[in-house]
Amino acid sequence: MAKIDIRLDAELVVEVMVLAGVGYPQDAVELVVRDYIARGHRTEARVAGQDEARREADARPQDPQG
């Protein structure tokens, strides 16, 4: 996998290190990025599941009204 270097404010990175409980800046930032991506995938899966349930409900025949 390709690697890149990113410059971040030191205070921001220290805050991330403290919150993540990690002693190395690169590891802390990587954990945050991986968590952000994982949350995005979980959200996509949850929304897709809700959309599928709505489509199934819309596809069911409706009982006669009246």
CHARMM-style PDB file with segment names, atoms N, HN, CA, C and O in Angstrom:
ATOM      1  N   MET     1       0.839  -1.163   0.000  1.00  0.00      PROA
ATOM      2  CA  MET     1       0.000   0.000   0.000  1.00  0.00      PROA
ATOM      3  C   MET     1       0.893   1.237   0.000  1.00  0.00      PROA
ATOM      4  O   MET     1       1.900   1.287   0.706  1.00  0.00      PROA
ATOM      5  N   ALA     2       0.521   2.215  -0.783  1.00  0.00      PROA
ATOM      6  HN  ALA     2      -0.298   2.175  -1.356  1.00  0.00      PROA
ATOM      7  CA  ALA     2       1.288   3.453  -0.853  1.00  0.00      PROA
ATOM      8  C   ALA     2       1.152   4.238   0.439  1.00  0.00      PROA
ATOM      9  O   ALA     2       0.116   4.179   1.101  1.00  0.00      PROA
ATOM     10  N   LYS     3       2.177   4.960   0.794  1.00  0.00      PROA
ATOM     11  HN  LYS     3       3.019   5.008   0.256  1.00  0.00      PROA
ATOM     12  CA  LYS     3       2.180   5.784   2.003  1.00  0.00      PROA
ATOM     13  C   LYS     3       2.289   7.246   1.600  1.00  0.00      PROA
ATOM     14  O   LYS     3       2.897   7.581   0.583  1.00  0.00      PROA
ATOM     15  N   ILE     4       1.689   8.115   2.413  1.00  0.00      PROA
ATOM     16  HN  ILE     4       1.194   7.843   3.239  1.00  0.00      PROA
ATOM     17  CA  ILE     4       1.816   9.548   2.191  1.00  0.00      PROA
ATOM     18  C   ILE     4       2.172  10.220   3.506  1.00  0.00      PROA
ATOM     19  O   ILE     4       1.950   9.664   4.581  1.00  0.00      PROA
ATOM     20  N   ASP     5       2.723  11.409   3.411  1.00  0.00      PROA
ATOM     21  HN  ASP     5       2.904  11.861   2.537  1.00  0.00      PROA
ATOM     22  CA  ASP     5       3.028  12.207   4.594  1.00  0.00      PROA
ATOM     23  C   ASP     5       2.059  13.373   4.629  1.00  0.00      PROA
ATOM     24  O   ASP     5       1.808  14.026   3.616  1.00  0.00      PROA
ATOM     25  N   ILE     6       1.517  13.622   5.822  1.00  0.00      PROA
ATOM     26  HN  ILE     6       1.721  13.091   6.644  1.00  0.00      PROA
ATOM     27  CA  ILE     6       0.577  14.718   6.010  1.00  0.00      PROA
ATOM     28  C   ILE     6       1.057  15.547   7.188  1.00  0.00      PROA
ATOM     29  O   ILE     6       1.491  15.002   8.203  1.00  0.00      PROA
ATOM     30  N   ARG     7       0.980  16.849   7.057  1.00  0.00      PROA
ATOM     31  HN  ARG     7       0.628  17.292   6.233  1.00  0.00      PROA
ATOM     32  CA  ARG     7       1.350  17.737   8.158  1.00  0.00      PROA
ATOM     33  C   ARG     7       0.075  18.158   8.876  1.00  0.00      PROA
ATOM     34  O   ARG     7      -0.886  18.622   8.263  1.00  0.00      PROA
ATOM     35  N   LEU     8       0.096  17.981  10.192  1.00  0.00      PROA
ATOM     36  HN  LEU     8       0.877  17.604  10.690  1.00  0.00      PROA
ATOM     37  CA  LEU     8      -1.041  18.369  11.023  1.00  0.00      PROA
ATOM     38  C   LEU     8      -0.547  19.207  12.188  1.00  0.00      PROA
ATOM     39  O   LEU     8       0.617  19.130  12.580  1.00  0.00      PROA
ATOM     40  N   ASP     9      -1.446  20.002  12.731  1.00  0.00      PROA
ATOM     41  HN  ASP     9      -2.392  20.064  12.413  1.00  0.00      PROA
ATOM     42  CA  ASP     9      -1.146  20.794  13.906  1.00  0.00      PROA
ATOM     43  C   ASP     9      -0.772  19.856  15.059  1.00  0.00      PROA
ATOM     44  O   ASP     9      -1.467  18.872  15.311  1.00  0.00      PROA
ATOM     45  N   ALA    10       0.317  20.162  15.751  1.00  0.00      PROA
ATOM     46  HN  ALA    10       0.881  20.962  15.546  1.00  0.00      PROA
ATOM     47  CA  ALA    10       0.807  19.292  16.821  1.00  0.00      PROA
ATOM     48  C   ALA    10      -0.215  19.130  17.938  1.00  0.00      PROA
ATOM     49  O   ALA    10      -0.364  18.034  18.478  1.00  0.00      PROA
ATOM     50  N   GLU    11      -0.926  20.205  18.295  1.00  0.00      PROA
ATOM     51  HN  GLU    11      -0.804  21.096  17.856  1.00  0.00      PROA
ATOM     52  CA  GLU    11      -1.923  20.107  19.361  1.00  0.00      PROA
ATOM     53  C   GLU    11      -3.045  19.148  18.973  1.00  0.00      PROA
ATOM     54  O   GLU    11      -3.546  18.403  19.815  1.00  0.00      PROA
ATOM     55  N   LEU    12      -3.436  19.165  17.718  1.00  0.00      PROA
ATOM     56  HN  LEU    12      -3.030  19.771  17.034  1.00  0.00      PROA
ATOM     57  CA  LEU    12      -4.475  18.262  17.224  1.00  0.00      PROA
ATOM     58  C   LEU    12      -4.020  16.813  17.345  1.00  0.00      PROA
ATOM     59  O   LEU    12      -4.777  15.950  17.789  1.00  0.00      PROA
ATOM     60  N   VAL    13      -2.790  16.556  16.949  1.00  0.00      PROA
ATOM     61  HN  VAL    13      -2.175  17.257  16.588  1.00  0.00      PROA
ATOM     62  CA  VAL    13      -2.269  15.190  16.999  1.00  0.00      PROA
ATOM     63  C   VAL    13      -2.113  14.719  18.449  1.00  0.00      PROA
ATOM     64  O   VAL    13      -2.414  13.564  18.750  1.00  0.00      PROA
ATOM     65  N   VAL    14      -1.656  15.580  19.340  1.00  0.00      PROA
ATOM     66  HN  VAL    14      -1.412  16.519  19.095  1.00  0.00      PROA
ATOM     67  CA  VAL    14      -1.524  15.206  20.743  1.00  0.00      PROA
ATOM     68  C   VAL    14      -2.897  14.875  21.315  1.00  0.00      PROA
ATOM     69  O   VAL    14      -3.038  13.910  22.066  1.00  0.00      PROA
ATOM     70  N   GLU    15      -3.907  15.663  20.968  1.00  0.00      PROA
ATOM     71  HN  GLU    15      -3.793  16.447  20.358  1.00  0.00      PROA
ATOM     72  CA  GLU    15      -5.273  15.392  21.443  1.00  0.00      PROA
ATOM     73  C   GLU    15      -5.739  14.023  20.956  1.00  0.00      PROA
ATOM     74  O   GLU    15      -6.335  13.260  21.716  1.00  0.00      PROA
ATOM     75  N   VAL    16      -5.469  13.715  19.698  1.00  0.00      PROA
ATOM     76  HN  VAL    16      -4.985  14.335  19.080  1.00  0.00      PROA
ATOM     77  CA  VAL    16      -5.856  12.412  19.149  1.00  0.00      PROA
ATOM     78  C   VAL    16      -5.109  11.296  19.861  1.00  0.00      PROA
ATOM     79  O   VAL    16      -5.691  10.255  20.168  1.00  0.00      PROA
ATOM     80  N   MET    17      -3.831  11.503  20.125  1.00  0.00      PROA
ATOM     81  HN  MET    17      -3.358  12.348  19.876  1.00  0.00      PROA
ATOM     82  CA  MET    17      -3.046  10.488  20.825  1.00  0.00      PROA
ATOM     83  C   MET    17      -3.623  10.213  22.206  1.00  0.00      PROA
ATOM     84  O   MET    17      -3.724   9.057  22.617  1.00  0.00      PROA
ATOM     85  N   VAL    18      -4.003  11.264  22.925  1.00  0.00      PROA
ATOM     86  HN  VAL    18      -3.921  12.204  22.592  1.00  0.00      PROA
ATOM     87  CA  VAL    18      -4.561  11.104  24.274  1.00  0.00      PROA
ATOM     88  C   VAL    18      -5.896  10.375  24.195  1.00  0.00      PROA
ATOM     89  O   VAL    18      -6.132   9.422  24.937  1.00  0.00      PROA
ATOM     90  N   LEU    19      -6.772  10.825  23.292  1.00  0.00      PROA
ATOM     91  HN  LEU    19      -6.581  11.599  22.690  1.00  0.00      PROA
ATOM     92  CA  LEU    19      -8.096  10.207  23.182  1.00  0.00      PROA
ATOM     93  C   LEU    19      -8.019   8.754  22.726  1.00  0.00      PROA
ATOM     94  O   LEU    19      -8.801   7.919  23.180  1.00  0.00      PROA
ATOM     95  N   ALA    20      -7.082   8.451  21.833  1.00  0.00      PROA
ATOM     96  HN  ALA    20      -6.447   9.130  21.464  1.00  0.00      PROA
ATOM     97  CA  ALA    20      -6.947   7.087  21.320  1.00  0.00      PROA
ATOM     98  C   ALA    20      -6.116   6.208  22.253  1.00  0.00      PROA
ATOM     99  O   ALA    20      -6.123   4.985  22.122  1.00  0.00      PROA
ATOM    100  N   GLY    21      -5.407   6.819  23.186  1.00  0.00      PROA
ATOM    101  HN  GLY    21      -5.401   7.814  23.293  1.00  0.00      PROA
ATOM    102  CA  GLY    21      -4.562   6.050  24.093  1.00  0.00      PROA
ATOM    103  C   GLY    21      -3.374   5.421  23.390  1.00  0.00      PROA
ATOM    104  O   GLY    21      -2.955   4.311  23.718  1.00  0.00      PROA
ATOM    105  N   VAL    22      -2.843   6.139  22.427  1.00  0.00      PROA
ATOM    106  HN  VAL    22      -3.184   7.041  22.161  1.00  0.00      PROA
ATOM    107  CA  VAL    22      -1.740   5.628  21.614  1.00  0.00      PROA
ATOM    108  C   VAL    22      -0.530   6.536  21.807  1.00  0.00      PROA
ATOM    109  O   VAL    22      -0.669   7.754  21.923  1.00  0.00      PROA
ATOM    110  N   GLY    23       0.644   5.941  21.840  1.00  0.00      PROA
ATOM    111  HN  GLY    23       0.757   4.952  21.746  1.00  0.00      PROA
ATOM    112  CA  GLY    23       1.862   6.702  22.088  1.00  0.00      PROA
ATOM    113  C   GLY    23       2.560   7.251  20.869  1.00  0.00      PROA
ATOM    114  O   GLY    23       3.482   8.056  21.002  1.00  0.00      PROA
ATOM    115  N   TYR    24       2.146   6.839  19.679  1.00  0.00      PROA
ATOM    116  HN  TYR    24       1.397   6.186  19.571  1.00  0.00      PROA
ATOM    117  CA  TYR    24       2.805   7.295  18.466  1.00  0.00      PROA
ATOM    118  C   TYR    24       1.817   8.091  17.611  1.00  0.00      PROA
ATOM    119  O   TYR    24       0.703   7.635  17.353  1.00  0.00      PROA
ATOM    120  N   PRO    25       2.231   9.276  17.177  1.00  0.00      PROA
ATOM    121  CA  PRO    25       1.322  10.134  16.415  1.00  0.00      PROA
ATOM    122  C   PRO    25       0.747   9.475  15.169  1.00  0.00      PROA
ATOM    123  O   PRO    25      -0.451   9.585  14.908  1.00  0.00      PROA
ATOM    124  N   GLN    26       1.577   8.801  14.409  1.00  0.00      PROA
ATOM    125  HN  GLN    26       2.550   8.712  14.622  1.00  0.00      PROA
ATOM    126  CA  GLN    26       1.111   8.180  13.175  1.00  0.00      PROA
ATOM    127  C   GLN    26       0.067   7.105  13.461  1.00  0.00      PROA
ATOM    128  O   GLN    26      -0.931   7.006  12.748  1.00  0.00      PROA
ATOM    129  N   ASP    27       0.290   6.302  14.497  1.00  0.00      PROA
ATOM    130  HN  ASP    27       1.101   6.383  15.076  1.00  0.00      PROA
ATOM    131  CA  ASP    27      -0.670   5.261  14.857  1.00  0.00      PROA
ATOM    132  C   ASP    27      -2.006   5.862  15.296  1.00  0.00      PROA
ATOM    133  O   ASP    27      -3.070   5.353  14.944  1.00  0.00      PROA
ATOM    134  N   ALA    28      -1.941   6.942  16.061  1.00  0.00      PROA
ATOM    135  HN  ALA    28      -1.076   7.355  16.347  1.00  0.00      PROA
ATOM    136  CA  ALA    28      -3.157   7.577  16.545  1.00  0.00      PROA
ATOM    137  C   ALA    28      -3.992   8.117  15.392  1.00  0.00      PROA
ATOM    138  O   ALA    28      -5.202   7.893  15.339  1.00  0.00      PROA
ATOM    139  N   VAL    29      -3.358   8.818  14.481  1.00  0.00      PROA
ATOM    140  HN  VAL    29      -2.376   8.999  14.524  1.00  0.00      PROA
ATOM    141  CA  VAL    29      -4.083   9.381  13.344  1.00  0.00      PROA
ATOM    142  C   VAL    29      -4.619   8.262  12.457  1.00  0.00      PROA
ATOM    143  O   VAL    29      -5.741   8.352  11.959  1.00  0.00      PROA
ATOM    144  N   GLU    30      -3.836   7.221  12.259  1.00  0.00      PROA
ATOM    145  HN  GLU    30      -2.924   7.148  12.664  1.00  0.00      PROA
ATOM    146  CA  GLU    30      -4.301   6.095  11.445  1.00  0.00      PROA
ATOM    147  C   GLU    30      -5.532   5.434  12.070  1.00  0.00      PROA
ATOM    148  O   GLU    30      -6.468   5.076  11.355  1.00  0.00      PROA
ATOM    149  N   LEU    31      -5.541   5.270  13.381  1.00  0.00      PROA
ATOM    150  HN  LEU    31      -4.781   5.561  13.962  1.00  0.00      PROA
ATOM    151  CA  LEU    31      -6.706   4.696  14.064  1.00  0.00      PROA
ATOM    152  C   LEU    31      -7.950   5.540  13.848  1.00  0.00      PROA
ATOM    153  O   LEU    31      -9.030   5.007  13.595  1.00  0.00      PROA
ATOM    154  N   VAL    32      -7.801   6.855  13.947  1.00  0.00      PROA
ATOM    155  HN  VAL    32      -6.923   7.287  14.152  1.00  0.00      PROA
ATOM    156  CA  VAL    32      -8.946   7.742  13.758  1.00  0.00      PROA
ATOM    157  C   VAL    32      -9.473   7.642  12.334  1.00  0.00      PROA
ATOM    158  O   VAL    32     -10.684   7.575  12.121  1.00  0.00      PROA
ATOM    159  N   VAL    33      -8.578   7.631  11.367  1.00  0.00      PROA
ATOM    160  HN  VAL    33      -7.595   7.685  11.540  1.00  0.00      PROA
ATOM    161  CA  VAL    33      -8.998   7.544   9.966  1.00  0.00      PROA
ATOM    162  C   VAL    33      -9.677   6.206   9.694  1.00  0.00      PROA
ATOM    163  O   VAL    33     -10.718   6.165   9.037  1.00  0.00      PROA
ATOM    164  N   ARG    34      -9.105   5.121  10.188  1.00  0.00      PROA
ATOM    165  HN  ARG    34      -8.260   5.155  10.721  1.00  0.00      PROA
ATOM    166  CA  ARG    34      -9.722   3.798   9.986  1.00  0.00      PROA
ATOM    167  C   ARG    34     -11.093   3.711  10.651  1.00  0.00      PROA
ATOM    168  O   ARG    34     -12.020   3.124  10.092  1.00  0.00      PROA
ATOM    169  N   ASP    35     -11.225   4.293  11.843  1.00  0.00      PROA
ATOM    170  HN  ASP    35     -10.473   4.769  12.298  1.00  0.00      PROA
ATOM    171  CA  ASP    35     -12.516   4.298  12.529  1.00  0.00      PROA
ATOM    172  C   ASP    35     -13.541   5.111  11.741  1.00  0.00      PROA
ATOM    173  O   ASP    35     -14.697   4.705  11.623  1.00  0.00      PROA
ATOM    174  N   TYR    36     -13.128   6.243  11.209  1.00  0.00      PROA
ATOM    175  HN  TYR    36     -12.189   6.573  11.305  1.00  0.00      PROA
ATOM    176  CA  TYR    36     -14.021   7.093  10.415  1.00  0.00      PROA
ATOM    177  C   TYR    36     -14.533   6.334   9.193  1.00  0.00      PROA
ATOM    178  O   TYR    36     -15.720   6.389   8.869  1.00  0.00      PROA
ATOM    179  N   ILE    37     -13.638   5.633   8.528  1.00  0.00      PROA
ATOM    180  HN  ILE    37     -12.674   5.588   8.792  1.00  0.00      PROA
ATOM    181  CA  ILE    37     -14.025   4.859   7.349  1.00  0.00      PROA
ATOM    182  C   ILE    37     -14.960   3.722   7.740  1.00  0.00      PROA
ATOM    183  O   ILE    37     -15.963   3.488   7.066  1.00  0.00      PROA
ATOM    184  N   ALA    38     -14.647   3.016   8.815  1.00  0.00      PROA
ATOM    185  HN  ALA    38     -13.832   3.206   9.363  1.00  0.00      PROA
ATOM    186  CA  ALA    38     -15.504   1.909   9.266  1.00  0.00      PROA
ATOM    187  C   ALA    38     -16.896   2.402   9.626  1.00  0.00      PROA
ATOM    188  O   ALA    38     -17.888   1.749   9.302  1.00  0.00      PROA
ATOM    189  N   ARG    39     -16.979   3.553  10.296  1.00  0.00      PROA
ATOM    190  HN  ARG    39     -16.173   4.083  10.559  1.00  0.00      PROA
ATOM    191  CA  ARG    39     -18.290   4.117  10.632  1.00  0.00      PROA
ATOM    192  C   ARG    39     -19.065   4.451   9.374  1.00  0.00      PROA
ATOM    193  O   ARG    39     -20.276   4.234   9.314  1.00  0.00      PROA
ATOM    194  N   GLY    40     -18.387   4.973   8.377  1.00  0.00      PROA
ATOM    195  HN  GLY    40     -17.404   5.150   8.426  1.00  0.00      PROA
ATOM    196  CA  GLY    40     -19.043   5.283   7.113  1.00  0.00      PROA
ATOM    197  C   GLY    40     -19.612   4.046   6.455  1.00  0.00      PROA
ATOM    198  O   GLY    40     -20.725   4.071   5.929  1.00  0.00      PROA
ATOM    199  N   HSD    41     -18.847   2.953   6.482  1.00  0.00      PROA
ATOM    200  HN  HSD    41     -17.943   2.932   6.909  1.00  0.00      PROA
ATOM    201  CA  HSD    41     -19.325   1.697   5.890  1.00  0.00      PROA
ATOM    202  C   HSD    41     -20.521   1.150   6.668  1.00  0.00      PROA
ATOM    203  O   HSD    41     -21.476   0.651   6.073  1.00  0.00      PROA
ATOM    204  N   ARG    42     -20.468   1.243   7.995  1.00  0.00      PROA
ATOM    205  HN  ARG    42     -19.692   1.648   8.479  1.00  0.00      PROA
ATOM    206  CA  ARG    42     -21.607   0.764   8.797  1.00  0.00      PROA
ATOM    207  C   ARG    42     -22.850   1.594   8.514  1.00  0.00      PROA
ATOM    208  O   ARG    42     -23.955   1.061   8.416  1.00  0.00      PROA
ATOM    209  N   THR    43     -22.662   2.903   8.382  1.00  0.00      PROA
ATOM    210  HN  THR    43     -21.764   3.336   8.461  1.00  0.00      PROA
ATOM    211  CA  THR    43     -23.799   3.777   8.079  1.00  0.00      PROA
ATOM    212  C   THR    43     -24.380   3.445   6.718  1.00  0.00      PROA
ATOM    213  O   THR    43     -25.599   3.374   6.562  1.00  0.00      PROA
ATOM    214  N   GLU    44     -23.515   3.241   5.726  1.00  0.00      PROA
ATOM    215  HN  GLU    44     -22.525   3.299   5.852  1.00  0.00      PROA
ATOM    216  CA  GLU    44     -23.988   2.872   4.389  1.00  0.00      PROA
ATOM    217  C   GLU    44     -24.776   1.576   4.436  1.00  0.00      PROA
ATOM    218  O   GLU    44     -25.824   1.464   3.801  1.00  0.00      PROA
ATOM    219  N   ALA    45     -24.284   0.599   5.179  1.00  0.00      PROA
ATOM    220  HN  ALA    45     -23.433   0.690   5.695  1.00  0.00      PROA
ATOM    221  CA  ALA    45     -24.966  -0.694   5.274  1.00  0.00      PROA
ATOM    222  C   ALA    45     -26.320  -0.541   5.963  1.00  0.00      PROA
ATOM    223  O   ALA    45     -27.304  -1.154   5.550  1.00  0.00      PROA
ATOM    224  N   ARG    46     -26.369   0.274   7.009  1.00  0.00      PROA
ATOM    225  HN  ARG    46     -25.569   0.773   7.345  1.00  0.00      PROA
ATOM    226  CA  ARG    46     -27.623   0.476   7.739  1.00  0.00      PROA
ATOM    227  C   ARG    46     -28.646   1.187   6.856  1.00  0.00      PROA
ATOM    228  O   ARG    46     -29.813   0.798   6.827  1.00  0.00      PROA
ATOM    229  N   VAL    47     -28.221   2.217   6.139  1.00  0.00      PROA
ATOM    230  HN  VAL    47     -27.272   2.532   6.162  1.00  0.00      PROA
ATOM    231  CA  VAL    47     -29.123   2.954   5.253  1.00  0.00      PROA
ATOM    232  C   VAL    47     -29.593   2.060   4.118  1.00  0.00      PROA
ATOM    233  O   VAL    47     -30.766   2.099   3.744  1.00  0.00      PROA
ATOM    234  N   ALA    48     -28.692   1.253   3.565  1.00  0.00      PROA
ATOM    235  HN  ALA    48     -27.739   1.221   3.869  1.00  0.00      PROA
ATOM    236  CA  ALA    48     -29.080   0.339   2.487  1.00  0.00      PROA
ATOM    237  C   ALA    48     -30.111  -0.664   2.990  1.00  0.00      PROA
ATOM    238  O   ALA    48     -31.055  -0.991   2.269  1.00  0.00      PROA
ATOM    239  N   GLY    49     -29.947  -1.153   4.204  1.00  0.00      PROA
ATOM    240  HN  GLY    49     -29.181  -0.887   4.789  1.00  0.00      PROA
ATOM    241  CA  GLY    49     -30.909  -2.092   4.783  1.00  0.00      PROA
ATOM    242  C   GLY    49     -32.269  -1.447   4.981  1.00  0.00      PROA
ATOM    243  O   GLY    49     -33.296  -2.083   4.747  1.00  0.00      PROA
ATOM    244  N   GLN    50     -32.288  -0.194   5.408  1.00  0.00      PROA
ATOM    245  HN  GLN    50     -31.453   0.323   5.597  1.00  0.00      PROA
ATOM    246  CA  GLN    50     -33.550   0.521   5.576  1.00  0.00      PROA
ATOM    247  C   GLN    50     -34.221   0.757   4.230  1.00  0.00      PROA
ATOM    248  O   GLN    50     -35.438   0.623   4.105  1.00  0.00      PROA
ATOM    249  N   ASP    51     -33.423   1.109   3.224  1.00  0.00      PROA
ATOM    250  HN  ASP    51     -32.434   1.217   3.326  1.00  0.00      PROA
ATOM    251  CA  ASP    51     -33.975   1.324   1.886  1.00  0.00      PROA
ATOM    252  C   ASP    51     -34.572   0.033   1.337  1.00  0.00      PROA
ATOM    253  O   ASP    51     -35.633   0.049   0.714  1.00  0.00      PROA
ATOM    254  N   GLU    52     -33.889  -1.081   1.570  1.00  0.00      PROA
ATOM    255  HN  GLU    52     -33.027  -1.094   2.076  1.00  0.00      PROA
ATOM    256  CA  GLU    52     -34.378  -2.375   1.084  1.00  0.00      PROA
ATOM    257  C   GLU    52     -35.697  -2.726   1.758  1.00  0.00      PROA
ATOM    258  O   GLU    52     -36.623  -3.205   1.105  1.00  0.00      PROA
ATOM    259  N   ALA    53     -35.784  -2.489   3.066  1.00  0.00      PROA
ATOM    260  HN  ALA    53     -35.032  -2.099   3.597  1.00  0.00      PROA
ATOM    261  CA  ALA    53     -37.024  -2.780   3.795  1.00  0.00      PROA
ATOM    262  C   ALA    53     -38.174  -1.925   3.262  1.00  0.00      PROA
ATOM    263  O   ALA    53     -39.299  -2.408   3.134  1.00  0.00      PROA
ATOM    264  N   ARG    54     -37.893  -0.652   2.952  1.00  0.00      PROA
ATOM    265  HN  ARG    54     -36.979  -0.259   3.056  1.00  0.00      PROA
ATOM    266  CA  ARG    54     -38.937   0.211   2.389  1.00  0.00      PROA
ATOM    267  C   ARG    54     -39.386  -0.278   1.022  1.00  0.00      PROA
ATOM    268  O   ARG    54     -40.578  -0.282   0.715  1.00  0.00      PROA
ATOM    269  N   ARG    55     -38.419  -0.694   0.197  1.00  0.00      PROA
ATOM    270  HN  ARG    55     -37.451  -0.691   0.447  1.00  0.00      PROA
ATOM    271  CA  ARG    55     -38.767  -1.193  -1.138  1.00  0.00      PROA
ATOM    272  C   ARG    55     -39.633  -2.438  -1.041  1.00  0.00      PROA
ATOM    273  O   ARG    55     -40.591  -2.594  -1.798  1.00  0.00      PROA
ATOM    274  N   GLU    56     -39.298  -3.327  -0.106  1.00  0.00      PROA
ATOM    275  HN  GLU    56     -38.520  -3.201   0.509  1.00  0.00      PROA
ATOM    276  CA  GLU    56     -40.099  -4.544   0.075  1.00  0.00      PROA
ATOM    277  C   GLU    56     -41.503  -4.199   0.549  1.00  0.00      PROA
ATOM    278  O   GLU    56     -42.476  -4.804   0.099  1.00  0.00      PROA
ATOM    279  N   ALA    57     -41.614  -3.241   1.447  1.00  0.00      PROA
ATOM    280  HN  ALA    57     -40.824  -2.750   1.814  1.00  0.00      PROA
ATOM    281  CA  ALA    57     -42.933  -2.840   1.948  1.00  0.00      PROA
ATOM    282  C   ALA    57     -43.753  -2.204   0.837  1.00  0.00      PROA
ATOM    283  O   ALA    57     -44.961  -2.428   0.756  1.00  0.00      PROA
ATOM    284  N   ASP    58     -43.117  -1.417  -0.017  1.00  0.00      PROA
ATOM    285  HN  ASP    58     -42.136  -1.235   0.049  1.00  0.00      PROA
ATOM    286  CA  ASP    58     -43.819  -0.775  -1.125  1.00  0.00      PROA
ATOM    287  C   ASP    58     -44.240  -1.787  -2.182  1.00  0.00      PROA
ATOM    288  O   ASP    58     -45.231  -1.575  -2.882  1.00  0.00      PROA
ATOM    289  N   ALA    59     -43.502  -2.880  -2.304  1.00  0.00      PROA
ATOM    290  HN  ALA    59     -42.698  -3.052  -1.736  1.00  0.00      PROA
ATOM    291  CA  ALA    59     -43.779  -3.865  -3.334  1.00  0.00      PROA
ATOM    292  C   ALA    59     -44.920  -4.808  -2.947  1.00  0.00      PROA
ATOM    293  O   ALA    59     -45.522  -5.441  -3.814  1.00  0.00      PROA
ATOM    294  N   ARG    60     -45.218  -4.903  -1.647  1.00  0.00      PROA
ATOM    295  HN  ARG    60     -44.729  -4.389  -0.943  1.00  0.00      PROA
ATOM    296  CA  ARG    60     -46.305  -5.795  -1.198  1.00  0.00      PROA
ATOM    297  C   ARG    60     -47.644  -5.270  -1.697  1.00  0.00      PROA
ATOM    298  O   ARG    60     -47.864  -4.059  -1.742  1.00  0.00      PROA
ATOM    299  N   PRO    61     -48.527  -6.171  -2.065  1.00  0.00      PROA
ATOM    300  CA  PRO    61     -49.860  -5.724  -2.482  1.00  0.00      PROA
ATOM    301  C   PRO    61     -50.589  -5.063  -1.313  1.00  0.00      PROA
ATOM    302  O   PRO    61     -50.507  -5.509  -0.169  1.00  0.00      PROA
ATOM    303  N   GLN    62     -51.284  -4.015  -1.631  1.00  0.00      PROA
ATOM    304  HN  GLN    62     -51.351  -3.653  -2.560  1.00  0.00      PROA
ATOM    305  CA  GLN    62     -52.034  -3.269  -0.603  1.00  0.00      PROA
ATOM    306  C   GLN    62     -53.411  -3.911  -0.425  1.00  0.00      PROA
ATOM    307  O   GLN    62     -54.040  -4.359  -1.384  1.00  0.00      PROA
ATOM    308  N   ASP    63     -53.861  -3.941   0.839  1.00  0.00      PROA
ATOM    309  HN  ASP    63     -53.350  -3.577   1.618  1.00  0.00      PROA
ATOM    310  CA  ASP    63     -55.217  -4.411   1.123  1.00  0.00      PROA
ATOM    311  C   ASP    63     -56.213  -3.383   0.584  1.00  0.00      PROA
ATOM    312  O   ASP    63     -55.942  -2.183   0.602  1.00  0.00      PROA
ATOM    313  N   PRO    64     -57.348  -3.853   0.112  1.00  0.00      PROA
ATOM    314  CA  PRO    64     -58.345  -2.907  -0.394  1.00  0.00      PROA
ATOM    315  C   PRO    64     -58.763  -1.924   0.692  1.00  0.00      PROA
ATOM    316  O   PRO    64     -58.979  -2.300   1.845  1.00  0.00      PROA
ATOM    317  N   GLN    65     -58.870  -0.686   0.307  1.00  0.00      PROA
ATOM    318  HN  GLN    65     -58.695  -0.381  -0.629  1.00  0.00      PROA
ATOM    319  CA  GLN    65     -59.277   0.371   1.232  1.00  0.00      PROA
ATOM    320  C   GLN    65     -60.780   0.595   1.103  1.00  0.00      PROA
ATOM    321  O   GLN    65     -61.327   0.494   0.005  1.00  0.00      PROA
ATOM    322  N   GLY    66     -61.435   0.890   2.181  1.00  0.00      PROA
ATOM    323  HN  GLY    66     -60.991   0.972   3.073  1.00  0.00      PROA
ATOM    324  CA  GLY    66     -62.829   1.282   2.040  1.00  0.00      PROA
ATOM    325  C   GLY    66     -63.710   0.584   2.912  1.00  0.00      PROA
ATOM    326  OT1 GLY    66     -64.917   0.824   2.891  1.00  0.00      PROA
TER     327      GLY     66
END
